[in-house]
């Protein structure tokens, strides 16, 4: 294995690489994807929970074709950032999410995938007035440190003090993370639906992926 990159004797161990970026030129593709998802939603009201069928990325549609390219490019950049310099092959498995008022997703991860991600197509700008606590985070997504209890003895400004990372999404944003990371999608508190595309990066296995043993 490659030795960690030392800086004056310090090394960051067990990192979790997370991608959060806004895609340029997304508006036209968002309209195309939104129209497709609305048609699918009318045909199947269990669309969001019926995530294994159909596979959205088998659809030949301009918006989906654009998004497929953007996801593949992001995965390539992810592997390059990690320093993986050999060929890795994968497929994208994806499904739409239509979250109406009050909809949320319990804490979960994505088994049998290497990476997982979400692309945000439509994010409500308003929310219903309710007597909620001041710390509610409607429509956000929160990711949890996979090392239980690592924050137990953290002190102020210690990078391990916060065991979670919360993102407030916006249209055109893509997120990508290791599939084992637990995450929670906060309730949508708007009468407008939130539309997103979730996806998994499933590796086509090769023995070349096996690490060298030392």
C-alpha positions in Angstrom: 0.0 0.0 0.0 1.1 3.6 -0.6 2.4 5.3 2.5 0.3 8.2 3.8 1.4 11.7 2.8 3.1 13.1 5.9 3.3 16.8 6.6 5.6 17.6 9.5 4.8 14.2 11.0 1.0 14.6 10.9 -1.3 12.4 8.8 -5.1 12.3 8.4 -6.3 8.7 8.8 -9.5 7.1 7.6 -10.8 9.9 5.5 -14.3 9.9 3.9 -14.3 11.6 0.5 -17.5 13.4 -0.2 -18.4 15.3 -3.4 -20.8 18.3 -3.5 -20.9 20.4 -6.6 -23.3 22.5 -8.7 -23.5 21.3 -12.3 -23.3 24.0 -15.0 -26.0 24.3 -17.6 -28.5 22.2 -15.7 -31.7 24.2 -16.3 -32.8 22.6 -19.6 -31.9 19.1 -18.4 -33.9 19.7 -15.2 -37.0 20.6 -17.2 -36.6 17.4 -19.3 -36.1 15.2 -16.2 -38.9 16.9 -14.3 -41.4 16.2 -17.1 -40.3 12.5 -17.3 -40.5 12.0 -13.5 -44.0 13.6 -13.4 -45.2 11.2 -16.1 -43.7 8.3 -14.2 -45.3 9.5 -10.9 -48.7 9.6 -12.5 -48.3 6.0 -13.6 -46.9 4.8 -10.3 -47.6 6.6 -7.0 -45.1 4.3 -5.3 -42.4 5.5 -7.6 -40.1 6.7 -4.8 -40.2 3.5 -2.7 -40.2 1.2 -5.7 -36.6 2.0 -6.4 -35.5 -1.2 -8.0 -37.8 -0.9 -11.0 -37.5 0.6 -13.5 -33.9 1.6 -13.7 -34.0 5.3 -14.7 -30.7 5.2 -16.5 -31.9 2.7 -19.0 -34.2 5.5 -20.4 -33.1 7.2 -23.6 -34.2 10.8 -22.9 -32.2 14.1 -23.3 -32.3 15.1 -19.7 -31.4 11.6 -18.4 -28.6 11.3 -21.0 -27.1 14.6 -19.8 -27.3 13.5 -16.2 -25.8 10.1 -17.0 -22.8 11.8 -18.5 -22.5 14.2 -15.5 -22.5 11.3 -13.1 -19.9 9.3 -15.0 -17.7 12.4 -15.2 -18.1 12.9 -11.4 -17.2 9.3 -10.6 -14.1 9.6 -12.8 -13.0 12.7 -10.9 -13.7 10.9 -7.6 -11.4 8.0 -8.5 -8.8 10.4 -9.8 -8.9 12.4 -6.5 -8.3 9.2 -4.6 -5.3 8.4 -6.7 -6.8 5.3 -8.3 -4.9 5.0 -11.6 -6.2 1.8 -13.0 -9.4 1.1 -15.0 -12.5 0.7 -12.9 -15.8 -0.2 -14.6 -19.3 0.4 -13.2 -22.9 0.7 -14.0 -25.3 3.4 -12.7 -28.6 2.2 -11.1 -31.0 5.1 -10.5 -34.5 6.0 -9.4 -36.6 9.2 -9.0 -37.7 10.6 -5.7 -40.9 12.7 -5.4 -41.2 14.0 -1.9 -44.4 15.6 -1.0 -45.4 17.5 2.1 -44.2 15.6 5.2 -42.2 13.0 3.2 -38.8 12.0 4.5 -36.4 9.0 4.3 -35.3 7.2 7.5 -31.6 6.8 8.2 -30.2 4.2 5.8 -27.3 3.3 3.5 -27.1 1.6 0.2 -25.9 -2.1 0.3 -24.3 -3.7 -2.7 -23.1 -0.4 -4.1 -19.7 1.2 -4.0 -20.8 4.8 -4.2 -24.2 6.5 -3.9 -25.4 9.9 -4.9 -28.3 12.3 -5.4 -29.0 14.9 -8.0 -31.5 17.6 -7.2 -33.9 18.6 -9.9 -36.5 20.7 -8.1 -36.2 22.1 -4.6 -39.1 24.1 -3.1 -38.3 27.7 -2.2 -41.1 28.0 0.3 -42.4 26.1 3.4 -45.6 26.0 5.2 -45.9 28.1 8.3 -46.0 25.8 11.3 -45.1 26.1 15.0 -41.9 24.0 14.6 -38.8 24.1 16.7 -36.3 26.6 15.4 -33.7 23.9 14.6 -35.7 21.9 12.0 -34.0 21.5 8.7 -36.7 20.8 6.1 -35.6 19.3 2.8 -32.0 18.9 3.9 -29.9 15.7 3.9 -27.7 14.7 6.8 -24.7 12.3 6.6 -23.3 10.6 9.7 -19.7 9.8 10.7 -19.4 6.0 10.2 -17.1 5.7 13.2 -19.5 5.5 16.2 -18.6 7.6 19.2 -15.6 9.2 17.5 -16.8 12.6 18.8 -17.1 11.5 22.4 -14.0 13.3 23.7 -13.7 16.0 21.0 -13.2 19.6 22.0 -14.1 22.9 20.4 -12.5 23.2 16.9 -11.6 19.6 16.8 -12.6 18.3 13.4 -14.3 15.3 15.0 -16.6 17.4 17.3 -19.6 17.2 14.9 -20.7 13.6 14.0 -22.9 14.8 11.1 -22.7 16.8 7.9 -25.9 18.5 6.7 -26.4 19.8 3.1 -29.2 22.2 2.1 -29.7 21.2 -1.5 -30.6 23.3 -4.5 -31.4 22.6 -8.1 -28.4 21.4 -10.2 -26.5 20.1 -7.1 -25.0 16.6 -7.3 -23.8 14.7 -4.2 -21.6 11.6 -4.2 -20.5 9.6 -1.2 -19.3 6.1 -0.2 -22.4 3.9 -0.2 -21.9 2.6 3.4 -22.4 6.1 4.9 -25.7 6.4 6.8 -27.8 9.4 5.8 -31.2 10.9 6.6 -33.5 13.0 4.4 -35.4 15.5 6.4 -39.1 16.1 5.8 -40.3 18.3 3.0 -42.4 21.0 4.7 -43.5 22.6 1.5 -46.7 22.0 -0.5 -44.5 21.9 -3.5 -42.9 18.5 -4.2 -39.1 18.1 -4.1 -37.8 16.1 -7.0 -34.5 14.4 -7.0 -32.7 11.5 -8.7 -30.9 9.0 -6.5 -28.3 6.6 -7.9 -25.9 3.9 -7.0 -22.5 3.2 -8.6 -22.2 -0.6 -8.8 -18.8 -1.9 -9.7 -18.3 -4.6 -12.4 -16.0 -6.8 -10.4 -12.5 -7.5 -11.4 -9.7 -9.1 -9.5 -7.6 -6.1 -10.4 -9.5 -4.2 -7.7 -8.0 -6.4 -4.9 -5.4 -4.5 -2.9 -1.8 -5.7 -2.6 -1.1 -7.5 0.6 1.8 -6.5 2.7 
